Amino acid sequence: YPERVEGILAIDPSHPQQIDYFDTAAQNKLSFFLKNMGLLRFRKDPVHKEDHYGADYNAEELKMMHTMHLWHQHDFTQNNEAKHIRANMNTCRNMGYPEHLPVLMMLASENVKNFDEWWLQLHDEQLSTTKHGKMTILKGNHFLHLTQSAQIAECSRKFIRDTLLRKLEEAEKQLKK
């Protein structure tokens, strides 16, 4: 929708070629089964500690967020997405961003660290199709919106401001011609 999209702000986005590096189909099937049996809520998962959600929440809010996470985790929609993820990612495999579309990617430092160099490399290659792509790495896991909201807002405002200034400069150059 080039007439509607002015830019993209991506928070630790998936990449179509990540399916070449790991397959979560078996894990998703097991988790979906455990959820439907009512057993998923008993799973002790270290990712659901306070550092997963950030330090800005009290104990009651953390418990509520954890409960909501378990309620929605591996529901029908997520299971359906998991069933189609390989086909969907293969459809997008060789797509890139339009050349003049501003794109800001904010990657999670834990994914950059845990997935060796390929995670960073794939996203860097994806940004290479646009002249106005920028990548920044924020400290945390995939759920950056829970722990780095202030940093995300700051990076987004700066990127939008820089994009608007660049567009203004380009428009002024056009007027001088």
C-alpha positions as CSV (number, residue, x, y, z in Angstrom):
1,Y,0.0,0.0,0.0
2,P,2.5,2.6,-1.1
3,E,-0.1,5.3,-1.1
4,R,-0.8,4.7,2.6
5,V,2.5,3.4,4.2
6,E,5.0,6.2,5.0
7,G,7.4,3.8,6.8
8,I,7.8,0.8,8.9
9,L,8.8,0.5,12.6
10,A,9.5,-3.2,13.3
11,I,10.1,-4.6,16.8
12,D,12.1,-7.7,16.7
13,P,10.4,-8.9,13.5
14,S,10.4,-12.4,12.2
15,H,12.4,-13.1,9.0
16,P,11.1,-15.4,6.2
17,Q,14.3,-17.3,6.0
18,Q,14.5,-18.1,9.8
19,I,12.7,-21.3,9.0
20,D,15.9,-22.5,7.5
21,Y,17.6,-22.4,10.9
22,F,15.0,-23.8,13.2
23,D,11.6,-25.5,13.1
24,T,9.1,-25.0,15.9
25,A,6.4,-27.3,14.5
26,A,6.9,-30.2,17.1
27,Q,7.2,-27.8,20.0
28,N,4.0,-26.0,18.9
29,K,2.1,-29.2,18.6
30,L,3.2,-30.3,22.1
31,S,2.4,-27.0,23.7
32,F,-1.1,-26.9,21.9
33,F,-1.8,-30.4,23.3
34,L,-0.7,-29.4,26.8
35,K,-2.8,-26.3,26.7
36,N,-5.9,-28.2,25.6
37,M,-5.3,-30.7,28.3
38,G,-5.1,-27.9,30.9
39,L,-1.5,-28.8,31.7
40,L,0.3,-25.8,30.2
41,R,-0.4,-23.6,33.2
42,F,1.8,-26.0,35.3
43,R,4.8,-25.6,33.1
44,K,7.6,-23.8,34.8
45,D,9.1,-21.6,32.2
46,P,12.0,-19.3,33.2
47,V,11.0,-16.8,30.5
48,H,8.0,-15.8,32.6
49,K,9.9,-14.2,35.4
50,E,9.7,-10.5,36.2
51,D,12.6,-9.8,33.8
52,H,10.4,-11.1,31.0
53,Y,7.8,-8.4,31.6
54,G,10.0,-5.6,32.9
55,A,10.4,-4.0,36.3
56,D,7.6,-1.5,36.0
57,Y,4.9,-3.9,37.1
58,N,3.8,-4.9,40.6
59,A,3.2,-8.5,41.7
60,E,-0.5,-8.5,41.0
61,E,0.0,-7.1,37.5
62,L,2.8,-9.6,36.8
63,K,0.5,-12.5,37.9
64,M,-2.3,-11.1,35.7
65,M,0.0,-10.8,32.7
66,H,1.3,-14.3,33.1
67,T,-2.2,-15.6,33.4
68,M,-3.3,-13.8,30.2
69,H,-0.2,-15.0,28.4
70,L,-1.0,-18.6,29.3
71,W,-4.7,-18.1,28.3
72,H,-3.8,-16.8,24.9
73,Q,-0.7,-19.0,24.3
74,H,-1.3,-21.7,21.7
75,D,-4.9,-20.8,21.2
76,F,-6.6,-21.6,17.9
77,T,-5.3,-18.5,16.2
78,Q,-1.7,-19.1,17.2
79,N,-2.0,-22.8,16.3
80,N,-3.4,-21.9,12.9
81,E,-0.5,-19.5,12.4
82,A,2.0,-22.2,13.3
83,K,0.4,-24.6,10.9
84,H,0.9,-22.1,8.0
85,I,4.1,-20.5,9.0
86,R,6.4,-22.4,6.6
87,A,4.1,-21.7,3.6
88,N,3.7,-18.1,4.6
89,M,7.4,-17.5,5.1
90,N,8.2,-19.3,1.8
91,T,5.8,-16.9,0.1
92,C,7.7,-13.9,1.5
93,R,11.1,-15.5,1.2
94,N,12.6,-13.3,-1.4
95,M,10.6,-10.1,-0.8
96,G,12.3,-6.9,0.2
97,Y,11.4,-3.5,1.2
98,P,10.7,-0.8,-1.5
99,E,13.8,1.2,-2.2
100,H,12.5,4.5,-0.8
101,L,10.5,3.2,2.2
102,P,12.0,4.2,5.5
103,V,12.4,1.2,7.8
104,L,13.5,1.0,11.4
105,M,14.2,-2.4,12.8
106,M,14.6,-2.8,16.5
107,L,16.1,-6.2,17.3
108,A,16.3,-7.9,20.7
109,S,19.8,-8.3,22.0
110,E,19.0,-11.8,23.3
111,N,18.0,-13.0,19.8
112,V,21.1,-11.4,18.2
113,K,23.2,-13.3,20.8
114,N,21.2,-16.6,20.8
115,F,21.0,-17.0,17.1
116,D,24.7,-16.4,16.4
117,E,25.3,-14.2,13.4
118,W,22.5,-15.4,11.1
119,W,19.7,-13.4,12.9
120,L,21.5,-10.1,12.5
121,Q,22.8,-11.0,9.0
122,L,19.3,-11.9,7.7
123,H,17.8,-8.6,8.9
124,D,20.7,-6.6,7.6
125,E,20.3,-8.2,4.2
126,Q,16.6,-7.4,4.3
127,L,17.3,-3.8,5.0
128,S,19.7,-3.6,2.1
129,T,16.8,-3.2,-0.4
130,T,15.9,0.2,1.0
131,K,18.0,3.4,1.0
132,H,16.5,4.5,4.2
133,G,16.8,1.5,6.5
134,K,18.2,1.6,10.0
135,M,18.7,-1.1,12.6
136,T,19.2,-0.8,16.3
137,I,19.6,-3.4,19.0
138,L,17.7,-3.0,22.2
139,K,18.6,-4.9,25.4
140,G,16.1,-7.7,26.1
141,N,14.2,-10.6,24.7
142,H,11.6,-10.8,21.9
143,F,9.0,-9.0,24.0
144,L,10.7,-5.7,23.9
145,H,7.4,-3.8,24.0
146,L,7.1,-5.0,27.6
147,T,10.5,-4.0,28.8
148,Q,11.8,-1.3,26.5
149,S,8.7,0.8,25.7
150,A,10.5,4.1,26.6
151,Q,13.5,3.2,24.4
152,I,11.2,2.1,21.5
153,A,9.3,5.4,21.7
154,E,12.6,7.4,21.7
155,C,14.0,5.5,18.8
156,S,10.7,5.8,16.9
157,R,10.4,9.5,17.5
158,K,14.0,10.1,16.3
159,F,13.5,7.9,13.2
160,I,10.3,9.7,12.3
161,R,11.8,13.1,12.9
162,D,14.9,12.2,10.7
163,T,12.6,10.8,8.0
164,L,10.5,13.9,7.9
165,L,13.5,16.2,7.8
166,R,15.0,14.1,5.0
167,K,11.7,14.3,3.0
168,L,11.5,18.1,3.6
169,E,15.1,18.5,2.3
170,E,14.2,16.4,-0.7
171,A,11.1,18.5,-1.4
172,E,13.1,21.7,-1.1
173,K,15.6,20.4,-3.6
174,Q,12.8,19.6,-6.0
175,L,11.4,23.1,-5.7
176,K,14.8,24.7,-6.5
177,K,15.0,22.8,-9.8
